């Protein structure tokens, strides 16, 4: 449920939606949504002063209230390749 919501929002924000990866770890009271995007797309997800990321987290929080779960969004950076340095 939360995974689909994040995929929909984030894929609309980035230039390469096929490189967006979302994982969902569901616990009894907590759901952790892990979002992985390429380093070049991080700025679009975070937004100016973190406003976009905060808005996404607020949407997840509100959706979690309805499902009676705490939802945590973790932004995971892809590791840099040593070849590109």
Biotite code that builds the C-alpha atoms (Angstrom):
import biotite.structure as struc

atoms = struc.array([
    struc.Atom([0.000, 0.000, 0.000], chain_id="A", res_id=1, res_name="UNK", atom_name="CA", element="C"),
    struc.Atom([2.633, 2.564, 1.083], chain_id="A", res_id=2, res_name="UNK", atom_name="CA", element="C"),
    struc.Atom([5.139, 1.243, -1.441], chain_id="A", res_id=3, res_name="UNK", atom_name="CA", element="C"),
    struc.Atom([2.744, 1.914, -4.317], chain_id="A", res_id=4, res_name="UNK", atom_name="CA", element="C"),
    struc.Atom([2.047, 5.414, -3.040], chain_id="A", res_id=5, res_name="UNK", atom_name="CA", element="C"),
    struc.Atom([5.745, 6.311, -2.854], chain_id="A", res_id=6, res_name="UNK", atom_name="CA", element="C"),
    struc.Atom([6.474, 4.787, -6.272], chain_id="A", res_id=7, res_name="UNK", atom_name="CA", element="C"),
    struc.Atom([3.695, 6.836, -7.834], chain_id="A", res_id=8, res_name="UNK", atom_name="CA", element="C"),
    struc.Atom([4.860, 10.116, -6.289], chain_id="A", res_id=9, res_name="UNK", atom_name="CA", element="C"),
    struc.Atom([8.596, 9.671, -6.806], chain_id="A", res_id=10, res_name="UNK", atom_name="CA", element="C"),
    struc.Atom([8.391, 8.360, -10.376], chain_id="A", res_id=11, res_name="UNK", atom_name="CA", element="C"),
    struc.Atom([6.464, 11.504, -11.298], chain_id="A", res_id=12, res_name="UNK", atom_name="CA", element="C"),
    struc.Atom([9.299, 13.669, -9.921], chain_id="A", res_id=13, res_name="UNK", atom_name="CA", element="C"),
    struc.Atom([12.396, 12.087, -11.488], chain_id="A", res_id=14, res_name="UNK", atom_name="CA", element="C"),
    struc.Atom([13.730, 11.990, -15.039], chain_id="A", res_id=15, res_name="UNK", atom_name="CA", element="C"),
    struc.Atom([14.468, 8.242, -15.018], chain_id="A", res_id=16, res_name="UNK", atom_name="CA", element="C"),
    struc.Atom([11.538, 6.522, -13.276], chain_id="A", res_id=17, res_name="UNK", atom_name="CA", element="C"),
    struc.Atom([12.830, 3.059, -14.195], chain_id="A", res_id=18, res_name="UNK", atom_name="CA", element="C"),
    struc.Atom([15.791, 3.554, -11.815], chain_id="A", res_id=19, res_name="UNK", atom_name="CA", element="C"),
    struc.Atom([13.586, 4.181, -8.764], chain_id="A", res_id=20, res_name="UNK", atom_name="CA", element="C"),
    struc.Atom([13.550, 1.298, -6.285], chain_id="A", res_id=21, res_name="UNK", atom_name="CA", element="C"),
    struc.Atom([11.162, 1.077, -3.348], chain_id="A", res_id=22, res_name="UNK", atom_name="CA", element="C"),
    struc.Atom([11.182, -1.600, -0.642], chain_id="A", res_id=23, res_name="UNK", atom_name="CA", element="C"),
    struc.Atom([8.692, -1.984, 2.146], chain_id="A", res_id=24, res_name="UNK", atom_name="CA", element="C"),
    struc.Atom([9.432, -3.671, 5.475], chain_id="A", res_id=25, res_name="UNK", atom_name="CA", element="C"),
    struc.Atom([6.211, -4.268, 7.377], chain_id="A", res_id=26, res_name="UNK", atom_name="CA", element="C"),
    struc.Atom([6.168, -4.744, 11.130], chain_id="A", res_id=27, res_name="UNK", atom_name="CA", element="C"),
    struc.Atom([3.320, -4.991, 13.614], chain_id="A", res_id=28, res_name="UNK", atom_name="CA", element="C"),
    struc.Atom([3.032, -1.251, 14.291], chain_id="A", res_id=29, res_name="UNK", atom_name="CA", element="C"),
    struc.Atom([5.722, 0.233, 12.019], chain_id="A", res_id=30, res_name="UNK", atom_name="CA", element="C"),
    struc.Atom([6.270, 0.204, 8.273], chain_id="A", res_id=31, res_name="UNK", atom_name="CA", element="C"),
    struc.Atom([9.661, 1.223, 6.901], chain_id="A", res_id=32, res_name="UNK", atom_name="CA", element="C"),
    struc.Atom([9.690, 2.319, 3.276], chain_id="A", res_id=33, res_name="UNK", atom_name="CA", element="C"),
    struc.Atom([13.166, 2.378, 1.745], chain_id="A", res_id=34, res_name="UNK", atom_name="CA", element="C"),
    struc.Atom([13.559, 4.594, -1.310], chain_id="A", res_id=35, res_name="UNK", atom_name="CA", element="C"),
    struc.Atom([16.604, 4.284, -3.537], chain_id="A", res_id=36, res_name="UNK", atom_name="CA", element="C"),
    struc.Atom([17.241, 6.722, -6.384], chain_id="A", res_id=37, res_name="UNK", atom_name="CA", element="C"),
    struc.Atom([20.362, 7.568, -8.410], chain_id="A", res_id=38, res_name="UNK", atom_name="CA", element="C"),
    struc.Atom([22.559, 10.290, -6.965], chain_id="A", res_id=39, res_name="UNK", atom_name="CA", element="C"),
    struc.Atom([21.718, 12.589, -9.879], chain_id="A", res_id=40, res_name="UNK", atom_name="CA", element="C"),
    struc.Atom([18.017, 12.452, -8.929], chain_id="A", res_id=41, res_name="UNK", atom_name="CA", element="C"),
    struc.Atom([18.428, 13.097, -5.185], chain_id="A", res_id=42, res_name="UNK", atom_name="CA", element="C"),
    struc.Atom([17.930, 16.841, -5.501], chain_id="A", res_id=43, res_name="UNK", atom_name="CA", element="C"),
    struc.Atom([14.542, 16.357, -7.118], chain_id="A", res_id=44, res_name="UNK", atom_name="CA", element="C"),
    struc.Atom([13.407, 14.115, -4.273], chain_id="A", res_id=45, res_name="UNK", atom_name="CA", element="C"),
    struc.Atom([14.786, 16.268, -1.461], chain_id="A", res_id=46, res_name="UNK", atom_name="CA", element="C"),
    struc.Atom([13.759, 19.603, -2.969], chain_id="A", res_id=47, res_name="UNK", atom_name="CA", element="C"),
    struc.Atom([14.802, 23.064, -1.894], chain_id="A", res_id=48, res_name="UNK", atom_name="CA", element="C"),
    struc.Atom([15.507, 23.094, 1.848], chain_id="A", res_id=49, res_name="UNK", atom_name="CA", element="C"),
    struc.Atom([14.073, 19.557, 2.063], chain_id="A", res_id=50, res_name="UNK", atom_name="CA", element="C"),
    struc.Atom([10.526, 20.692, 1.413], chain_id="A", res_id=51, res_name="UNK", atom_name="CA", element="C"),
    struc.Atom([9.664, 18.018, -1.158], chain_id="A", res_id=52, res_name="UNK", atom_name="CA", element="C"),
    struc.Atom([10.944, 15.187, 1.033], chain_id="A", res_id=53, res_name="UNK", atom_name="CA", element="C"),
    struc.Atom([9.087, 16.614, 4.023], chain_id="A", res_id=54, res_name="UNK", atom_name="CA", element="C"),
    struc.Atom([5.863, 16.764, 1.998], chain_id="A", res_id=55, res_name="UNK", atom_name="CA", element="C"),
    struc.Atom([6.281, 13.124, 0.919], chain_id="A", res_id=56, res_name="UNK", atom_name="CA", element="C"),
    struc.Atom([6.853, 12.117, 4.534], chain_id="A", res_id=57, res_name="UNK", atom_name="CA", element="C"),
    struc.Atom([3.740, 14.045, 5.608], chain_id="A", res_id=58, res_name="UNK", atom_name="CA", element="C"),
    struc.Atom([1.662, 12.181, 3.025], chain_id="A", res_id=59, res_name="UNK", atom_name="CA", element="C"),
    struc.Atom([3.005, 8.870, 4.348], chain_id="A", res_id=60, res_name="UNK", atom_name="CA", element="C"),
    struc.Atom([2.319, 9.916, 7.930], chain_id="A", res_id=61, res_name="UNK", atom_name="CA", element="C"),
    struc.Atom([-1.288, 10.742, 7.085], chain_id="A", res_id=62, res_name="UNK", atom_name="CA", element="C"),
    struc.Atom([-1.762, 7.471, 5.186], chain_id="A", res_id=63, res_name="UNK", atom_name="CA", element="C"),
    struc.Atom([-0.262, 5.642, 8.158], chain_id="A", res_id=64, res_name="UNK", atom_name="CA", element="C"),
    struc.Atom([-2.759, 7.224, 10.541], chain_id="A", res_id=65, res_name="UNK", atom_name="CA", element="C"),
    struc.Atom([-5.595, 5.757, 8.538], chain_id="A", res_id=66, res_name="UNK", atom_name="CA", element="C"),
    struc.Atom([-3.965, 2.314, 8.640], chain_id="A", res_id=67, res_name="UNK", atom_name="CA", element="C"),
    struc.Atom([-3.059, 2.733, 12.344], chain_id="A", res_id=68, res_name="UNK", atom_name="CA", element="C"),
    struc.Atom([0.662, 2.305, 11.612], chain_id="A", res_id=69, res_name="UNK", atom_name="CA", element="C"),
    struc.Atom([3.732, 4.492, 11.920], chain_id="A", res_id=70, res_name="UNK", atom_name="CA", element="C"),
    struc.Atom([5.367, 4.867, 8.512], chain_id="A", res_id=71, res_name="UNK", atom_name="CA", element="C"),
    struc.Atom([9.030, 5.797, 8.175], chain_id="A", res_id=72, res_name="UNK", atom_name="CA", element="C"),
    struc.Atom([10.590, 6.825, 4.859], chain_id="A", res_id=73, res_name="UNK", atom_name="CA", element="C"),
    struc.Atom([14.304, 6.187, 4.504], chain_id="A", res_id=74, res_name="UNK", atom_name="CA", element="C"),
    struc.Atom([16.163, 7.658, 1.559], chain_id="A", res_id=75, res_name="UNK", atom_name="CA", element="C"),
    struc.Atom([18.994, 5.349, 0.494], chain_id="A", res_id=76, res_name="UNK", atom_name="CA", element="C"),
    struc.Atom([21.715, 6.653, -1.794], chain_id="A", res_id=77, res_name="UNK", atom_name="CA", element="C"),
    struc.Atom([23.159, 4.343, -4.416], chain_id="A", res_id=78, res_name="UNK", atom_name="CA", element="C"),
    struc.Atom([26.866, 3.775, -3.847], chain_id="A", res_id=79, res_name="UNK", atom_name="CA", element="C"),
    struc.Atom([29.163, 5.641, -6.214], chain_id="A", res_id=80, res_name="UNK", atom_name="CA", element="C"),
    struc.Atom([31.021, 3.564, -8.734], chain_id="A", res_id=81, res_name="UNK", atom_name="CA", element="C"),
    struc.Atom([34.812, 3.830, -8.488], chain_id="A", res_id=82, res_name="UNK", atom_name="CA", element="C"),
    struc.Atom([35.031, 3.867, -12.302], chain_id="A", res_id=83, res_name="UNK", atom_name="CA", element="C"),
    struc.Atom([33.295, 7.247, -12.576], chain_id="A", res_id=84, res_name="UNK", atom_name="CA", element="C"),
    struc.Atom([35.773, 9.203, -10.438], chain_id="A", res_id=85, res_name="UNK", atom_name="CA", element="C"),
])
